[in-house]
């Protein structure tokens, strides 16, 4: 029982990821219902066999006021997959303001990217267009669903319909 289970809110919005043990408890306490099981695995007891949960849905709605992801160095690196957005290297990384702070650039999801020190110095006090250094991916505010991918190093195939992928 070393797999993860996707937990959906009552309205089918992705809520979190939990262990198989926790999901079985929620199912037996009737706090959740099974939406998708892993057909290749079963949970066996002395007398019975049970479906191996993969996706469950809570029976009661949980209000989450903290659904937004906090702007932090760690989360920007995670969003950019620990890769320089100018050259693609994965070492000696720092943060870069797309529109430099000296020119009115703010600390925001849409203005910060991961960059290696070499590219950051080369770009200097210019925009990517002025420095002729195009970004691999335009910076964006992530949704907590996209962080499930990074948390697990990928998403199970049968989770994708529930994660809008």
N, C-alpha and C positions, 0 to 999 in steps of 0.2 A: 504494500500500500504506500508506494512512494510517489504517486502521481499528484498533480494539482487538479483542483476542481474550480471551475468558473462559477461565481455566485452572482446571480442576477437579482435586482430588486423586483418588487411585485409588478412594476410596469415594464419589465424586461430590460431595464438599463443595467449595464455591467456595474457591479458594485465592488467586488474584490475577488481575490483568489484564496482558497483555503485548502487544507489537507483533505485527503479522502476520509480520514478518521472523523474530522470535524463535520464534514458533509453528511456522513452516515448518522451522526448524532442528530443533526438538524432534520434529517429525513425521518428517523425513528420517533423523534419528538413531535413530528408533524408540523414543524416550523417552516419546512421547505418541501417542494415537490421536485421530483426527478424529471428533467426535460430531455437529457441525452445521457446514455450510458456508453461505456466502452464495451463493444460486443466481444472483444477478445479476452476480457477478464471478467471474473466473477468473485464475489466474496462468499466464502463457504463457512458455515458453522457446522456443528455436529449434526443438526437435523435439516438445515435449509441451505439454499443458495440464493444470493441476492445480486441484483445488478450492481455493477461497478460504476459509481457516478462519475460523470465528466462535466455536466452542466446542471446546476440546480437553480430553482427560483424560489425566493422567499415568499411566504404566504401573506405577510404583512409588509406594508411599505415602510422603508427606512428613509428618513429625511437626512440628507447629507449636506450640511452647509459648507463643508470644506472641499468640495469637488474640484476647486481650482488648484492648480499646481503652483507652488511657491517659486518665485523667480530666485534662483540661486546658481552659483557657479557649478555645483554638482549636477543640477537638473539641466542646465544648458549643455554641459558636456554629454549628459545622457541623451538629450534630444538629438545632438549632432553626432551621436555614436562614437564619441572620443576620436574624432577625425577633423583635421584642419579643413575648413570649408573652402580654402583657396587652392591648396595643392594636394590634399588627400593624405598627408602623412599622419601617423598616429603617435608621434613622440614630441616631447618638449612643448606641450600645449598650454595655451593661455586663452584669455577672452579678448575679443576685438569688438569695438563699436563700429558698426557699418557706417553710420554718420558720426564722425568723431565728436567727442564731448565738447571740444573747443569750438565746434561749429553748431552747437545746439543739440547734439545727440543725447538721448536719455538712456538710462538703464531700463530697458524693456525687452520683452521676448522678441519683438520685431526688429530690434536694433543691436542685439548681442549675438555673436557667433563664436564658435571655437576656431582658434587659429594657432598655428605654430609660431614660435618666437620669430623665426626668419621671415615669414610672410607678414606678421604683425609689424615688424620694423620696416619692411619693404613698402608696405601700404602707407605707413606713417599717418600724417594728418590729412589724408585724402579719402574720398569715397572710393568704392571698388571700381566704378567707371573711370574716375580720374586716374587711378593707379593702373588701369587696364588689368585688373585682377577679378574676373567674374567669380561669383559665388557658385559653389556646386548646387546648393539648395538655399532658396530664400528663407530667412528666419521666420518662424511662426510661433504662435502661442499654442503649446501642445494641449491636447485633451487627455484626461487621465486614462482613457482607454488605450491610447498609443503607448503609455508607459508600461502597460501589461506586457507588450512585446519585449521591451528592453529588460524588464524584470526577469522574464523567463528565458530570454535569448531566443524568442520566437513564440508563436501561438499555435496551439494544436489545431489541426485542420477543421474539426467539427465545432470549434469555438467561433470561427470566422463569421458565420451568419449572425451570431449574437453580438459581435463586435463591429458590425457594419463594415466588413472588409471584403 
